[in-house]
Amino acid sequence: MKISRIGTRTALLLLAAVGSRAQTLSTKQAEAKVRAIVQRMTLPEKISQLHGVRDEHHYRFVPGVSRLGIPSLTMTNGPAGAGPGGSSPQLRATALPAPIALAASWDTNAARKYGEVAGSEASDLGSDLLEAPDVNIARVPQSGRVFEAYGEDPFLASRLAVANIIGIQSSGVMANVKHYVANNQETDRGSINEIVGARALREIYMPAFRAAVKDGHVASVMCAYPRVNGEFNCANKFLLTDVLKDDWHFEGFVISDFGAVHSTIPSALAGLDLEMPTGKYFSAQLQQAVQSGTVPSSLIDDKLIRRYATMMQFGMFGKRRSMQAIPVLADGAVARSIAEEGAVLLRNQNHLLPLDYRSLHSVALIGPYAVRTLTGGGGSSLVIPFYSIQPEDGIRAHLPDQAKLTVLDGSDIPAAADAAAKAAVAIVVVGDQDTEGQDQSLTLPGHQDDLITAIAHANPRTVVVLQTGSAVLMPWLQNVPAVLETWYPGEEDGNVLADILFGTVDPSGKLPVTFPRRVQDTLANNSMQYPGDGTIVHYTEGIQVGYRWYQTHNVRPLFPFGFGLSYTTFAYSDFAIAHVDSSTHVVTLRFRVKNVGTYPGAEVAQLYVGFPPIDEGNEPPEQLKGFRRVMLQPGQSEAVAMTLNARAFSYWSEMDHAWRIQPGIYSLMAGSSSANILLHGSVEFH
């Protein structure tokens, strides 16, 4: 299907929204229609449309103007599925695996399906806008919302965000990329002033937002709580207007995080379009500012035209879609598949996994999360599922009837160790409960480390299953033969765990965050870098974030970014640079991946680029610039082709205030993780 120049979002809707409520108006057509409507509005009506309302019936809600046919706007949270909306009690939806688990799949197709489920269910429940995805970078693993986003690398986050947004908006629901920008810690999030260099902003913290706008054509952007370089995000003209609207040509509208607005005139002039959840600053005070001429009336019109034109393109003017029944089992199957793709096998000594259910006469299933499901993290992303599968039920379904299954919560450690000693294999399910609003320790809470140690000493065939929202420390690692990270696996928890442990599914996830050996190996080693002094936090590490930090400083992590084992083995070969266009800096390369093991499985091939020396300051040794997930049967191979554009070879010049490509030799490195480079090549630009 060939699409002419009718507006980027229109093109996206034509391709992706077949059967949805989305219309096929171009941006200009929609703007013309809503401009005529806005011209008929009184000033009080206009002001009423620039903020939400909150009462016993509504929370994430902007009432419409019935006399002009302006519809209301209903929102719901959504990084992990259709979450808390304006209804009380909260409506049930599919609890998808945490977004960090999606990130661990390194699968853009899975990200699109994730968005389709979340978007369609938000629509089914009566919402127009889904507050997702969260694309904030995991600057520190201690951040309380690492589980809500896509990890520490801007390229990985960008590609997953675009696919997720396309999935959401294919349902006729508006996506809302958040939290713009650098919302990288929960400690003092509402007031902290983040001092961030221009290069770090452009290369680390902005790329996923830029991709959401330029490639995903996202309908809306949420400005974040913190200050960046002195100005609150929602009153930051540089961020909202100079970069977002002028540089990136964002056509949609900007809404505030809830309670993130601190001013009337500065926020209005900076580019904020909608205050949520109420009108503390964008109601009477804003009307007075317009009447006095401090805020131009044309600016008010622009805010309304942006939102109305976007809503009109999504088919929200006219007859509204009624609430629909959610396909519970079908969406649950998608949740299960994505959670299984995102499970990361971290250790498997002597091939303990997969377990052979046919020979198991007894299993001890122990731990606080062996007796309860862990469907997701806490806070505004929490989804109340239709159902959840207990770990016990998932394990039991894979065992022969005569096998003995002992289940304990692990609160009595001696009793748990005794049960483990009597079993053929011990499975210890431990985890944490990360939540919005607070950062967390990297140590498993309570006595879980002691529990693991005791069970490992009691049974040499011990498998540890981690259900965490971020990296954790593992003081017991050398005593445990097998470790599986399943993150927060969503409503299919028990099935996901059992399918991986018993080999129904090959583990193929790769870490989207680095797991450190010690807290001191993170930015928490310097309190001015994290969490700050309560007023200011200094991003003095610049672009050395995540694996970039470890490699630059020669610090060996516990598990590196991109790492993940499999039940099978893969070989890489035949690296070749197929095409180089020096004028456009586009490079195409190829290599081959082969499954040389005995299990069918998926490999995530990763491509990293190393830069030549740069006068303004060198780039880190490696940067992810490409990846491809390939599913292979035993003995099967596949040629993997990747094309790098100019941005893959660019750095942000603070001297020129622009992207620049440094002349010199660029290393091209392919492998199975950031620390396991198997193929090398290079390209030179003059």
ZICORUR-V714800 format. One record per pair of residues at least 4 apart in sequence whose ideal C-beta (glycine too) atoms are under 7 Angstrom apart, sorted by the first residue. I is the first residue (numbers start at 1). J is the second residue. Records with the same first field share a line. If there is no record, write none. Layout:
I: J + J
//
This chain:
3: 11 + 14
6: 10 + 11 + 26
7: 11 + 26 + 27 + 28
8: 12 + 217
9: 13 + 27 + 217 + 251 + 313
10: 14 + 24 + 25 + 26 + 27 + 313
11: 15
12: 16 + 166 + 169 + 217
13: 17 + 22 + 24 + 313
14: 24
16: 166 + 169 + 170
17: 22 + 170 + 172
20: 170 + 171 + 172
21: 172 + 314 + 315 + 321
22: 172 + 313 + 314 + 315
23: 312 + 313 + 315
25: 29 + 30 + 312 + 313
26: 30
27: 31 + 251 + 309
28: 32
29: 33
30: 34 + 309 + 312 + 313
31: 35 + 305 + 309
33: 37 + 312
34: 38 + 305 + 308 + 309 + 312
35: 39 + 305
37: 68 + 70 + 308
38: 301 + 304 + 305
40: 68
41: 45 + 46 + 65 + 68
43: 47 + 287 + 290
44: 48 + 287
45: 49 + 65
46: 300 + 304
47: 283 + 286 + 287
49: 62 + 65 + 304
50: 274 + 275 + 282 + 286 + 303
51: 274 + 275 + 278 + 279 + 282 + 283
52: 60 + 61 + 62 + 276 + 277 + 278
53: 58 + 61 + 63 + 278
54: 58 + 59 + 277 + 278
58: 86
59: 86 + 277
60: 74 + 75 + 76 + 85 + 86 + 277
61: 72 + 74 + 86
62: 72 + 73
63: 72
64: 70 + 71 + 72
65: 70
69: 317
70: 308
71: 311 + 316 + 317 + 320
73: 128 + 129 + 311
74: 86 + 126 + 127 + 128
75: 85 + 127 + 128 + 129 + 131
76: 82 + 83 + 84 + 85 + 122 + 125 + 127 + 130 + 131
77: 83 + 84 + 131 + 380 + 381
78: 82 + 83 + 118 + 122 + 130 + 131 + 132
79: 99 + 132 + 133 + 134 + 148 + 381
80: 95 + 96 + 98 + 99 + 376 + 381 + 383
81: 93 + 94 + 95 + 96 + 118 + 121 + 383
82: 93 + 118 + 121 + 122 + 125 + 383
83: 380 + 381 + 382 + 383
84: 90 + 380 + 382
85: 91 + 125 + 127
87: 91
90: 384
91: 125
92: 384 + 385 + 386
93: 121 + 125 + 326 + 383
94: 117 + 121 + 331 + 332 + 335 + 385 + 386 + 491
95: 335 + 375 + 376 + 383 + 385 + 490 + 491
96: 114 + 117 + 118 + 335 + 338 + 490
97: 101 + 102 + 335 + 338 + 339 + 342 + 487 + 488 + 489 + 490
98: 147 + 376 + 377 + 469 + 487 + 488
99: 103 + 133 + 134 + 147 + 148 + 149 + 150
100: 104 + 146 + 147 + 149 + 151 + 469 + 487 + 512
101: 339 + 342 + 487 + 488 + 489
102: 110 + 111 + 114 + 160 + 338 + 342
103: 150 + 151 + 156 + 160 + 512
104: 342 + 344 + 487 + 509 + 510 + 511 + 512
105: 110 + 338 + 341 + 342 + 509
106: 156 + 510 + 604 + 627 + 629
107: 111 + 341 + 629
108: 112 + 159 + 160 + 163
109: 113
110: 114 + 338 + 341
111: 115 + 160 + 163 + 164 + 167
112: 116 + 163 + 164 + 166 + 167
113: 117 + 167 + 334 + 338
114: 118 + 164 + 167 + 338
115: 119 + 163 + 164 + 165 + 166 + 167 + 168
116: 120 + 167 + 170 + 171
117: 121 + 331 + 334
118: 122 + 130 + 132 + 168
119: 123 + 130 + 167 + 168 + 169 + 170 + 171 + 173
120: 124 + 171
121: 125 + 326 + 331
122: 127 + 130 + 173
123: 127 + 171 + 172 + 173 + 321
124: 323 + 324 + 326
125: 323
126: 323
127: 173
128: 173 + 174 + 316
129: 173 + 174 + 176 + 220
130: 168 + 173 + 175 + 176
131: 176 + 178 + 222
132: 168 + 175 + 176
133: 161 + 164 + 165 + 177
134: 145 + 148 + 149 + 178 + 179
135: 149 + 150 + 157 + 161 + 177 + 208 + 209 + 212
136: 145 + 149 + 179 + 183 + 184
137: 152 + 154 + 157 + 184 + 204 + 205 + 545
138: 143 + 146 + 149 + 151 + 152 + 470 + 513 + 546
139: 143 + 184 + 545
140: 184 + 185 + 522 + 523 + 524 + 530
141: 146 + 442 + 470 + 471 + 513 + 516 + 522
142: 439 + 440 + 442 + 524
143: 184 + 185 + 186 + 439
144: 186 + 434 + 435 + 436 + 437 + 438 + 439 + 440
145: 149 + 186 + 436
146: 434 + 469 + 470 + 513
147: 377 + 434 + 469 + 470 + 488
148: 377 + 381
149: 157
150: 156 + 157 + 160 + 161 + 512
151: 156 + 157 + 512 + 513
152: 512 + 513 + 514 + 545 + 546 + 547 + 561
153: 157 + 512 + 546 + 561 + 624
154: 158 + 204 + 207 + 208
155: 159 + 624 + 625
156: 160 + 512 + 624
157: 161 + 208
158: 162 + 207 + 208 + 211
159: 163
160: 164
161: 165 + 177 + 208 + 211 + 212 + 216
162: 166 + 211 + 212 + 215 + 216
163: 167
164: 168
165: 169 + 175 + 177 + 212 + 216 + 218
166: 170 + 216
168: 173 + 175
169: 173 + 174 + 175 + 219
172: 314 + 315
174: 219 + 220 + 310 + 314
175: 218 + 219
176: 220 + 222 + 255
177: 209 + 212 + 218 + 221
178: 222
179: 183 + 222 + 224 + 257
180: 209 + 221 + 222 + 223 + 224 + 233 + 239
181: 205 + 206 + 209 + 224 + 228 + 233 + 239
182: 194 + 196 + 205 + 226 + 228
183: 189 + 224 + 225 + 226
185: 189 + 439 + 530 + 531
186: 436 + 437 + 438 + 439
187: 439 + 531
188: 192 + 531 + 532 + 534
189: 225 + 226
190: 225
192: 226 + 227 + 532 + 537
193: 227 + 230 + 535 + 536
194: 226 + 227 + 228 + 537 + 539
195: 229 + 536 + 538 + 539
196: 200 + 201 + 205 + 228 + 229 + 539
197: 201 + 539 + 542
198: 202 + 652 + 654
199: 203 + 542 + 543 + 652 + 654
200: 204 + 205 + 539 + 542 + 543
201: 205 + 206
202: 206 + 652
203: 543 + 651 + 652
204: 543 + 545
206: 210
207: 211
208: 212
209: 213
210: 214 + 248
211: 215 + 216
212: 216 + 218
213: 218 + 248 + 250
214: 248
218: 252
219: 252 + 310 + 314
220: 252 + 253 + 255
221: 244 + 250 + 252 + 254
222: 255 + 257
223: 233 + 234 + 240 + 254 + 256 + 257 + 260 + 272
224: 233 + 257 + 260
225: 233 + 257 + 260
226: 233
227: 231 + 232
228: 233 + 236 + 239
231: 235 + 236
232: 236 + 262
233: 239 + 260
234: 256 + 260 + 261 + 267 + 272
235: 262 + 263 + 266 + 267 + 270
236: 240 + 270
237: 241 + 242 + 269 + 270 + 271
238: 242 + 243
239: 243 + 244
240: 244 + 245 + 254 + 270 + 271 + 272
241: 245 + 246 + 270 + 271
242: 246 + 247
243: 247 + 248
244: 248 + 250 + 271
245: 250 + 271
252: 306 + 310
253: 273 + 274 + 306 + 307 + 310
254: 271 + 272 + 273
255: 273 + 274 + 276
256: 260 + 261 + 272 + 274 + 275 + 276
258: 276 + 277
261: 267 + 272 + 275 + 280 + 281
263: 267 + 281
264: 268 + 281 + 282 + 285 + 286 + 289
265: 269 + 289 + 294 + 295
266: 270
267: 272 + 281
268: 272 + 286 + 289 + 295 + 299
269: 295
273: 303 + 306 + 307
274: 307
275: 279 + 281 + 282
279: 283
281: 285 + 286
282: 286
283: 287
284: 288
285: 289
286: 290 + 295
287: 291
288: 292
289: 294 + 295
290: 295 + 297 + 300
295: 299 + 300
297: 301
298: 302
299: 303
300: 304
301: 305
302: 306
303: 307
304: 308
305: 309
306: 310
307: 311
308: 312
309: 313
310: 314
311: 316 + 317
312: 316 + 317
326: 331
327: 331
328: 332 + 386
329: 333
331: 335
332: 336 + 491 + 492
333: 337
334: 338
335: 339 + 490 + 491 + 492
336: 340 + 492 + 495 + 496
337: 341
338: 342
339: 343 + 489 + 490 + 492 + 496
340: 496 + 499 + 500 + 505
341: 508 + 509
342: 487 + 509
343: 484 + 485 + 486 + 496 + 500 + 507 + 509
344: 485 + 507 + 509 + 510 + 511 + 564
345: 484 + 507 + 564 + 565 + 566
346: 483 + 484 + 485 + 559 + 565
347: 477 + 480 + 481 + 482 + 483
348: 352 + 353 + 482 + 565
349: 481 + 482
350: 481
352: 461 + 463 + 481 + 482
353: 463 + 482 + 501
354: 501 + 502 + 503 + 567
355: 360 + 425 + 501 + 502
356: 360
357: 398 + 399 + 400 + 502
358: 400
360: 399 + 403 + 424 + 425
361: 403 + 404 + 424
362: 403 + 404 + 422 + 423 + 424
363: 395 + 399 + 403 + 405 + 423 + 424 + 425 + 427
364: 406 + 419 + 420 + 423 + 426
365: 370 + 391 + 392 + 395 + 405 + 406 + 407 + 427
366: 370 + 408 + 410 + 416 + 419 + 420 + 426 + 428 + 455
367: 409 + 410 + 428 + 429 + 430 + 451
368: 409 + 410 + 430
369: 374 + 391 + 429 + 430 + 431 + 467
370: 391 + 407 + 409 + 429
371: 407 + 409
373: 388 + 389 + 390 + 493 + 494
374: 431 + 467 + 488 + 493
375: 383 + 385 + 388 + 488 + 490 + 491 + 493
376: 381 + 382 + 383 + 488 + 490
377: 381 + 434 + 435 + 469 + 488
378: 382 + 433 + 435 + 436
379: 435 + 436 + 437
380: 436
381: 436
385: 491
387: 491
388: 491 + 493
389: 393 + 394 + 491 + 492 + 493 + 494 + 495
390: 494
391: 395 + 429 + 493 + 494 + 497
392: 396 + 407 + 494
393: 397 + 494
394: 494 + 495 + 497 + 498
395: 399 + 405 + 498
396: 405
397: 498
398: 498 + 502
399: 403 + 405
406: 419 + 423
408: 415 + 416 + 419
410: 416 + 451
412: 416
413: 417 + 447 + 450 + 451 + 454
414: 418
415: 419
416: 420 + 451 + 454 + 455
417: 421 + 454 + 455 + 458
418: 422
419: 423
420: 426 + 455 + 458 + 459 + 462
421: 458 + 459
423: 459
424: 461
425: 461 + 463
426: 455 + 459 + 461 + 462
427: 463 + 465 + 501
428: 451 + 452 + 455 + 462 + 464 + 465
429: 465 + 467
430: 444 + 448 + 452 + 464 + 466
431: 466 + 467 + 468
432: 440 + 444 + 445 + 468 + 469 + 472
434: 440 + 469 + 470
439: 531
442: 471 + 472 + 473 + 519
443: 449 + 473
444: 448 + 449 + 472
447: 451
448: 452
449: 453 + 475 + 476
450: 454
451: 455
452: 456 + 464 + 476 + 480
453: 457 + 476 + 479
454: 458
455: 459 + 462
456: 462 + 476 + 479 + 480
461: 481
462: 480 + 481
463: 482 + 484 + 501
464: 480 + 483
465: 484 + 486 + 497
466: 472 + 483 + 484 + 485 + 486
467: 486 + 487 + 488 + 489
468: 472 + 485 + 487
469: 487 + 488
470: 513
471: 513 + 514 + 515 + 516
474: 558
476: 480
477: 483
484: 500 + 507
486: 496 + 497
489: 493 + 496
492: 496
493: 497
494: 498
495: 499
496: 500
497: 501
498: 502
499: 504 + 505
500: 505 + 507
503: 567
506: 566 + 567 + 568 + 599 + 600 + 601 + 602
507: 565 + 566 + 567
508: 564 + 566 + 601 + 602 + 604
509: 564
510: 562 + 563 + 564 + 604 + 673
511: 515 + 559 + 561 + 562 + 563 + 564
513: 546 + 561
514: 546 + 547 + 550 + 557 + 560 + 561
515: 557 + 558 + 559
516: 521 + 522 + 557 + 558
517: 521 + 557 + 558
519: 524
520: 525
521: 555
523: 529 + 530 + 541
524: 530
527: 531
528: 532 + 533 + 538
529: 537 + 538 + 540 + 541
530: 537
531: 537
532: 536 + 537
541: 545 + 549
543: 548 + 619 + 620
544: 548 + 549 + 552 + 620
545: 549
546: 561
547: 551 + 560 + 561 + 674
548: 552 + 620
549: 553
550: 555 + 557
551: 620 + 621 + 622
552: 620 + 621
559: 563
560: 673 + 674 + 675
561: 673 + 674
562: 606 + 673 + 674
563: 673 + 675
566: 601
567: 599 + 601
568: 595 + 597 + 598 + 599 + 601 + 634
569: 596 + 597
570: 593 + 594 + 595 + 596 + 603 + 672
571: 594 + 596
572: 591 + 593 + 670 + 671 + 678 + 679
573: 591 + 592
574: 591 + 592
575: 591 + 670 + 679 + 681
576: 589 + 590
577: 587 + 589 + 681 + 683
578: 588 + 589 + 590
579: 587 + 588
580: 587 + 683
581: 586
582: 685
584: 646
585: 646 + 649 + 661 + 685
586: 643 + 644 + 645 + 646
587: 644 + 683
588: 641 + 643
589: 642 + 668 + 681
590: 639 + 640 + 641
591: 640 + 670 + 679
592: 637 + 639
593: 603 + 605 + 630 + 637 + 638 + 640
594: 637
595: 601 + 632 + 633 + 634 + 635 + 636
597: 634
598: 634
599: 634
600: 633 + 634
601: 632
602: 629 + 630 + 631
603: 630 + 632 + 672
604: 627 + 629
605: 627 + 628 + 630 + 640 + 670
606: 624 + 627 + 670 + 671 + 672 + 673
607: 625 + 626 + 627 + 642 + 668 + 670
608: 622 + 623 + 624 + 625 + 669 + 674 + 677
609: 623 + 625 + 648 + 649 + 666 + 667 + 668
610: 621 + 622 + 666 + 667 + 669
611: 618 + 619 + 651 + 662 + 666
612: 662 + 664 + 665 + 666
613: 618 + 664
614: 618 + 619 + 651 + 662
616: 653 + 654 + 655
619: 623 + 651
622: 669 + 674
625: 644 + 648
626: 642 + 644
628: 640 + 642
630: 638 + 640
632: 636 + 637 + 638
644: 648
646: 650 + 661
649: 661 + 666 + 685
650: 659 + 660 + 661
651: 660 + 662
652: 659
653: 658 + 660
656: 660
661: 685
663: 685 + 686
664: 684 + 685
665: 682 + 684
666: 682 + 683
667: 680 + 682
668: 681 + 682 + 683
669: 677 + 680
670: 678 + 679
671: 676 + 677 + 678 + 679
672: 676 + 678
//
